C-alpha cells in the first residue's frame, strides 16, 4: 500500500516539475516577443501617425 502512495507522489512531483519547466519556457518566450515588438515600435515611432 505504501509503495503505491510513494509511486503516486513521485509521478506527481515529476509532472509538476515538467509543467513548471514548460511554464518558465513559455514565459520567457512571451517576454522576449514583447520586448522585440516594443523595440520595433520605438524604432518606427516617427513613421506612426494617428
C-alpha positions as CSV (number, residue, x, y, z in Angstrom):
1,X,0.0,0.0,0.0
2,X,2.7,2.5,0.9
3,X,4.6,1.7,-2.3
4,X,1.6,2.9,-4.3
5,X,1.5,6.1,-2.3
6,X,5.2,6.8,-2.9
7,X,4.9,5.9,-6.6
8,X,1.9,8.3,-7.0
9,X,3.8,11.1,-5.1
10,X,6.9,10.5,-7.3
11,X,4.8,10.7,-10.5
12,X,3.0,13.8,-9.3
13,X,6.3,15.5,-8.4
14,X,7.8,14.7,-11.8
15,X,4.7,16.0,-13.6
16,X,4.8,19.3,-11.5
17,X,8.5,19.8,-12.4
18,X,7.7,19.2,-16.1
19,X,4.8,21.7,-16.0
20,X,7.0,24.2,-14.2
21,X,9.7,24.0,-16.8
22,X,7.1,24.4,-19.6
23,X,5.7,27.5,-17.9
24,X,9.2,29.0,-17.5
25,X,10.0,28.5,-21.2
26,X,6.6,29.9,-22.3
27,X,7.0,32.9,-20.0
28,X,10.5,33.7,-21.3
29,X,9.3,33.4,-24.9
30,X,6.4,35.7,-24.4
31,X,8.7,38.2,-22.7
32,X,11.2,38.1,-25.5
33,X,8.4,38.6,-28.1
34,X,7.0,41.5,-26.1
35,X,10.4,43.2,-25.8
36,X,11.2,42.7,-29.5
37,X,7.8,44.1,-30.7
38,X,8.2,47.1,-28.3
39,X,11.6,47.8,-29.7
40,X,10.3,47.7,-33.3
41,X,7.5,50.1,-32.3
42,X,10.0,52.5,-30.7
43,X,12.3,52.3,-33.8
44,X,9.4,53.2,-36.1
45,X,7.9,55.8,-33.8
46,X,8.4,58.6,-36.3
47,X,6.5,56.6,-39.0
48,X,3.4,56.2,-36.9
49,X,0.5,58.6,-37.4
50,X,-2.9,58.6,-35.9
